[in-house]
Amino acid sequence: MFLFPFDRYVLLRHLPQSAVAAEIGVAYGRFTRAIVDTTTPAKLHLIDAWRSQDKPELQNDSNNVGQDEQDRRYEGILETYGADIATGRVAVHRAWSHEAAEQFPDGYFDWIYLDADHTYDSVKRDLEAYWPKIKEDGLLLGHDYMWHAKVPFGVIAAVNEFVERHGLTFVGLNTNDMFPSYILARPGSRAARALVADAIVSTACVIELQDYPRRLEFEPRALTHKGKSRVFLGFKAKT
Ligand SMILES: C[S@@+](CC[C@H](N)C(=O)[O-])C[C@H]1O[C@@H](n2cnc3c(N)ncnc32)[C@H](O)[C@@H]1O
């Protein structure tokens, strides 16, 4: 596994361009704009329920906004990408993520970016639902491989278990973000090798961690200094 010291906007530069891709969890389209401008997808599926949820775990989630705001966000996406929707380059799916997965044939996507409900059960369900939909040489990425002080994120556990269950390669994490994004692929993936090579030749100080998550455990750590607190990436050997 590689630690890439750039943010997720730079990560987009290293993804397959002109791809068939999906963003799962869109909100008001902040990252969508970067996906479109940086990777010029041949086809981009935008999947979000745009529904206010009363699940207790999501009550402190800043993206679990009221229904009026959800409607405004959905309408905003339709308006912003109206021309691309008309040409078929962008498709908008207002649906629960795991249900939307059923619409796509197996082996359809070059890559997806998962950023919907971050609770353990939902991440696990989305990973399982979308993995078969990705090409043999495709990439599965997702946001928020981190702990959250107020929202019970289950991303780390769900992703690590998924990697081990399917014998996948944990390609890497981008580390110049408060909330890193993870990159997964099948062993021997050419797309993953190209991403890593591209990132290494254009970035100083990429770090490789061997046998993650099999022998190493990610343990985010917290530090308070001069009145400021930060969580940072800690790793320890599994006992
Ligand atoms: C963190 S936001 C997405 C942020 C966006 N990817 C970005 O980086 O700008 C999460 C979004 O996922 C949506 N969402 C949450 N649970 C979902 C589910 N089960 N199915 C579909 N969408 C969901 C929410 O409506 C919200 O808009």
The ligand as a Tripos MOL2 file, in Angstrom:
@<TRIPOS>MOLECULE
LIG
   27    29     1     0     0
SMALL
NO_CHARGES

@<TRIPOS>ATOM
      1 C1        -20.4100   13.1030    2.0410 C.3       1 LIG1
      2 S1        -21.7450   13.5270    1.0080 S.3       1 LIG1
      3 C2        -21.0570   13.3940   -0.6070 C.3       1 LIG1
      4 C3        -20.0040   14.4340   -0.8620 C.3       1 LIG1
      5 C4        -19.4490   14.4670   -2.2570 C.3       1 LIG1
      6 N1        -18.9750   13.1620   -2.7010 N.3       1 LIG1
      7 C5        -18.2820   15.4330   -2.2850 C.2       1 LIG1
      8 O1        -17.1450   15.0000   -2.0410 O.co2     1 LIG1
      9 O2        -18.5040   16.6230   -2.5600 O.co2     1 LIG1
     10 C6        -22.7500   12.0870    1.1500 C.3       1 LIG1
     11 C7        -23.9790   12.0800    0.2570 C.3       1 LIG1
     12 O3        -24.4470   10.7280    0.2280 O.3       1 LIG1
     13 C8        -25.8450   10.7170    0.2280 C.3       1 LIG1
     14 N2        -26.2650    9.4460    0.8290 N.ar      1 LIG1
     15 C9        -26.1640    9.0760    2.1340 C.ar      1 LIG1
     16 N3        -26.5910    7.8170    2.2790 N.ar      1 LIG1
     17 C10       -26.9550    7.3760    1.0470 C.ar      1 LIG1
     18 C11       -27.4660    6.1500    0.5500 C.ar      1 LIG1
     19 N4        -27.6560    5.0940    1.3460 N.pl3     1 LIG1
     20 N5        -27.7590    6.0680   -0.7570 N.ar      1 LIG1
     21 C12       -27.5520    7.1280   -1.5880 C.ar      1 LIG1
     22 N6        -27.0730    8.3100   -1.1680 N.ar      1 LIG1
     23 C13       -26.7710    8.4280    0.1320 C.ar      1 LIG1
     24 C14       -26.2680   11.9260    1.0060 C.3       1 LIG1
     25 O4        -27.5270   12.3680    0.5290 O.3       1 LIG1
     26 C15       -25.1450   12.9290    0.7240 C.3       1 LIG1
     27 O5        -25.5060   13.8290   -0.2730 O.3       1 LIG1
@<TRIPOS>BOND
     1     1     2 1
     2     2     3 1
     3     2    10 1
     4     3     4 1
     5     4     5 1
     6     5     6 1
     7     5     7 1
     8     7     8 2
     9     7     9 1
    10    10    11 1
    11    11    12 1
    12    11    26 1
    13    12    13 1
    14    13    14 1
    15    13    24 1
    16    14    15 ar
    17    14    23 ar
    18    15    16 ar
    19    16    17 ar
    20    17    18 ar
    21    17    23 ar
    22    18    19 1
    23    18    20 ar
    24    20    21 ar
    25    21    22 ar
    26    22    23 ar
    27    24    25 1
    28    24    26 1
    29    26    27 1
@<TRIPOS>SUBSTRUCTURE
     1 LIG1         1 GROUP 0 **** ****
